[in-house]
Amino acid sequence: SQLDPGERDDLEKLGTVRRYRRGDVLFHQGDDAGAVVVLIDGHVKAVMMNDGREVILAFPGPGELLGELPAVDGEPRSGTVRAVDDVEALVIPGSAFRAFLERRPRVALVLLRSVAARLREADRQRVDYAINDVVVRVASRLVDLCDRYGAEDEAGIDIGLGITQDELA
């Protein structure tokens, strides 16, 4: 949404639209840097494995980028991304994405702002985990999910994500 129409068109020309079914893995933690994925429709779950435990990082949705950091720095993927529901995505080769950023410095600045926002959110979460107990953290996460994805219905607020209680915890 932060790209102008010309930038958006140029970016779309670089990729191929792919569809993933609920439960499909888009990429695994530790995979070589590869394509950048732009979510068009649906949500995914981004996780990291630590000592055999899955740690959920985020539930990215339409308009969000996945895999842009490995495409830029060449490092392996830092997490696993799995479709939470059916997903449609634009898949762009990493080399084409890097070349696009070199040709479009304003887009690189947009990307930098996005990465900075995620870093600030990660810092906020670290503080939250350090000072709040489990009940407060779960309540805070529920409020965040409602704010980000919630839609009111007759039963309350539906976040529209097919996540389990274990994933929420």
HUHUVEN-V773162 format. One record per residue. RES is the residue in three letters. BURIAL is # if it has 16 or more other ideal C-beta (glycine too) atoms within 10 Angstrom, else .. Layout:
res=RES burial=BURIAL
res=RES burial=BURIAL
This chain:
res=SER burial=.
res=GLN burial=.
res=LEU burial=#
res=ASP burial=.
res=PRO burial=.
res=GLY burial=.
res=GLU burial=#
res=ARG burial=.
res=ASP burial=.
res=ASP burial=.
res=LEU burial=#
res=GLU burial=.
res=LYS burial=.
res=LEU burial=#
res=GLY burial=#
res=THR burial=.
res=VAL burial=.
res=ARG burial=.
res=ARG burial=.
res=TYR burial=#
res=ARG burial=.
res=ARG burial=.
res=GLY burial=.
res=ASP burial=.
res=VAL burial=.
res=LEU burial=#
res=PHE burial=#
res=HIS burial=.
res=GLN burial=.
res=GLY burial=.
res=ASP burial=#
res=ASP burial=.
res=ALA burial=#
res=GLY burial=#
res=ALA burial=#
res=VAL burial=#
res=VAL burial=#
res=VAL burial=#
res=LEU burial=#
res=ILE burial=#
res=ASP burial=.
res=GLY burial=#
res=HIS burial=#
res=VAL burial=#
res=LYS burial=#
res=ALA burial=#
res=VAL burial=#
res=MET burial=.
res=MET burial=.
res=ASN burial=.
res=ASP burial=.
res=GLY burial=.
res=ARG burial=.
res=GLU burial=.
res=VAL burial=.
res=ILE burial=#
res=LEU burial=#
res=ALA burial=#
res=PHE burial=#
res=PRO burial=#
res=GLY burial=#
res=PRO burial=.
res=GLY burial=.
res=GLU burial=#
res=LEU burial=#
res=LEU burial=#
res=GLY burial=#
res=GLU burial=#
res=LEU burial=#
res=PRO burial=#
res=ALA burial=#
res=VAL burial=#
res=ASP burial=.
res=GLY burial=.
res=GLU burial=.
res=PRO burial=.
res=ARG burial=#
res=SER burial=.
res=GLY burial=#
res=THR burial=#
res=VAL burial=#
res=ARG burial=#
res=ALA burial=#
res=VAL burial=#
res=ASP burial=#
res=ASP burial=.
res=VAL burial=#
res=GLU burial=.
res=ALA burial=#
res=LEU burial=#
res=VAL burial=#
res=ILE burial=#
res=PRO burial=.
res=GLY burial=#
res=SER burial=.
res=ALA burial=#
res=PHE burial=#
res=ARG burial=#
res=ALA burial=.
res=PHE burial=#
res=LEU burial=#
res=GLU burial=.
res=ARG burial=.
res=ARG burial=#
res=PRO burial=.
res=ARG burial=.
res=VAL burial=#
res=ALA burial=.
res=LEU burial=.
res=VAL burial=#
res=LEU burial=#
res=LEU burial=.
res=ARG burial=.
res=SER burial=.
res=VAL burial=.
res=ALA burial=.
res=ALA burial=.
res=ARG burial=.
res=LEU burial=.
res=ARG burial=.
res=GLU burial=.
res=ALA burial=.
res=ASP burial=.
res=ARG burial=.
res=GLN burial=#
res=ARG burial=.
res=VAL burial=.
res=ASP burial=.
res=TYR burial=.
res=ALA burial=.
res=ILE burial=.
res=ASN burial=.
res=ASP burial=.
res=VAL burial=.
res=VAL burial=.
res=VAL burial=.
res=ARG burial=.
res=VAL burial=.
res=ALA burial=.
res=SER burial=.
res=ARG burial=.
res=LEU burial=.
res=VAL burial=.
res=ASP burial=.
res=LEU burial=#
res=CYS burial=.
res=ASP burial=.
res=ARG burial=.
res=TYR burial=.
res=GLY burial=#
res=ALA burial=.
res=GLU burial=.
res=ASP burial=.
res=GLU burial=.
res=ALA burial=.
res=GLY burial=.
res=ILE burial=.
res=ASP burial=.
res=ILE burial=#
res=GLY burial=.
res=LEU burial=#
res=GLY burial=.
res=ILE burial=.
res=THR burial=.
res=GLN burial=.
res=ASP burial=.
res=GLU burial=.
res=LEU burial=.
res=ALA burial=.
